[in-house]
Amino acid sequence: MDAQALLDEIERLVNRIEQLVDELYSAVRNILEQIPGWLGWVRDRLLDAWDYLCEKLQPLWDWIAKYFSKPGFPWDLQSLAGRWTSEVGGPVGGQATVADAGTLLADDVWVGVAADRYKQALAPQRAAIAAAKSALADGMSKALSGLATALWVEFGVIAGGLATLVGCIIGAIASTSTVFGAPAGPFIAAAGVVVFLTAATGAGFVLSNAATNSKLDIERALADPAFGSGKWPKAVVS
């Protein structure tokens, strides 16, 4: 399953959860009408359980709204990582051999003070060109690929957690179909919500750490000594 299909599946599961919560609410209302007056304690337990579930559902709806506002697109990051390698690293890395050829030309044909100064300027240029491949392009590709992988992992955790939550709510509906089992129903659903939010929060921390590591990789690439503290070396030595 590709990333877009997985994101679509997450959206489908969210819609299914909303539907099941409505079904659970209807089941609770129906069973409340069936509870006889002498089982008032069962009614009270069921109402308490439903209130508890509502408390847990609000953070779930908040999380879902926030998540779908910026879910992330790992396929774009992976594509960009590949472009850094193919469109920057490969072509620029090949230019280092041109600098080597220029050095040989200066050694064999061009002599004197001008040739010496040319060679002095050429060495830093060659180092910077090589670093543009080994440090910058490869570093950017690594950073973007790492972040894309973390998003893939988050997608998988969320999809799996939502599928589990669907199962919990279905179980809750089944439990609510009997008078004495009804109070357990909302608690079953609430437990599923808590488990999902815990897993989603953990996946979010992993993604945040991956983003931090990617940022550090990019900063290290840009700080490579061959670039002269973030600047391209001079092409002319006076």
C-alpha angles and dihedrals in degrees: 000000000000124000096261091050089049091051089049089051090052090053091048091051091050090052089048091052092051089051093048093049088055089050091049090051090052090048091052091050092049095049092047088061090053098051110103120229094251089062094061091135090061090052091050093049091049093050091048090050091051092050089051091052091050089054090054095043096059094065088047093055090045091051092048093050092049094045096052092048089067112006096159128236113239093179090063092049092049091049091050091049090054091049092053088056099042102033101033112017098044100044096039094044090056091059090069088076089057089058090050090053090050091054091052090050091052091049096049106032112011115062138165136055094317092052091050092051090046091054091047090056094041097060095061089043091054091047091050092049091050091047090051086066104033099036110020106032095034091042093051091047091050092048094049094044091050092052091047091052091051090052090051089053091049091050090053094048092048094047091048092046093050091049089053090049090052089056092049093052091048088053090048091054091050091050091049091058091082128059097233094038094049098086090057093054100077090042090056090052092045091052089054091051092051092049092049095048090048092052093044091050090051091050089050091055090051090051091048091052090048090052090051091050091048090051090051091049090053093047091050091050093051091046094056109139090232089071093056098241094320097324130103111246118257116267092212129055114202 
